[in-house]
Amino acid sequence: MTKTRIPTRKGMASDKRQALQICAEALRQAAERRLPRPLERKILKMIEAKEALTDAEHEQLVTLVDVAQEQSLQKVKAQVALELLHKAYPDLKGKPWRASASGSMKK
């Protein structure tokens, strides 16, 4: 019969710390994520020429803007979650996100 290892208090604390660290890193990556520059340029170019777009191009622009807005929302959520995580656990590795005076978020 195989014995099941029961984690000690120290082992559980270590597992929790590791889980929090992984979560913080995933949030940091999400907070730093950007659209690829060529895609940003394409969206801007299409917006500037929106009067001349075909119906298909207009539909593509709407889709691209929806994706960009969703990514921006997820980025802000990750920034806020990371800041809250670091307030609750200030000894986590890495720097939290902080709002700058201009209102934008930065590391």
N, C-alpha and C positions, 0 to 999 in steps of 0.2 A: 504494500500500500504506500503510495507516494504522499509525503507530507506537503501540505499547502503552506507556503511561506506567508506569514502574516506580517505586514509591514509594521515597523516600529514607529513611534511618534516622530522620531527624527527622520526616518525614511519617508513618512507621509508629508512632513513639512518640506523635505527636499523635493518630493514629487510635485507638491503644490507650487513651490518656488519655480521649478522648471516649467510647469504649465503656464504660470503667469509670464515668465520670460518669453516663452514661445508666442503667447498671445500678444505681448507688447511688440515683439518683432514683426508679427503679421500686421498689426495695426500700423506700425511705423511704415512698413512697405506700402500699405494701402494709402496712408496719408501722403506719401511722396509720389504716388503714381500720377502720371500725366498722360495725356493723349500724345501719340507720336507727333513730332513737329510737322511732318508732311501732311498728316491728317488735319492738324490745326490750320495749316496754310490753306488746305483745300476748302475747309469750312469757311474761312474768311473770304477766300476768292469767290466762292459760290454766293455768299451773303452780299458781297459787293456787286455781283452781277445778277442778283435774284430776279430782276425784271426781265432778263433775257433767258432765263432757264426754261427748259422744256418741262412738261409735266413730270416726266420720269426723273429729271434732275432735281426738280422741286421736291418730289417725294424722297429722293435720296438725301437732300439737304435736311429735310424735316427729321428723317431717321438719324442722321449724323448728329444733329443738334440734340435730339432726345438722348442719344448715347452719351454725349458730352455732359449734358445736364445730370444724368444719372450718375456718371462717374464723379462729377463735382460734388454731388450730394453724399456719395459714399466716402469721398475723401474728407469732407468736413466731419462726417460722423466718426470716422476713424481718428481724426485729430482730436475731437472732443473726448472720445473714449480713451485715447492714449493719455490725454491730460488728466482725466479722472483716475485712471489706473495709477499714474505716477503720484497723484495726490494721496491715494489710498496706500500705495506701496512706494514710498520715496527712495528706497534703496534698490529698486530695479535698475538693471544696466541700461545705459543709453539715456539720452536727454528727452524730456517730454516736449510736446509742442506747447508753445505759448502764443497768445495773441499779441501782436505788436501794437504800437500806438495807432497805426493807420487802420487797424482792424483786420489786417490780413494775418494769416497764420504763418509762423516760421518755426524752424527748429532751434 
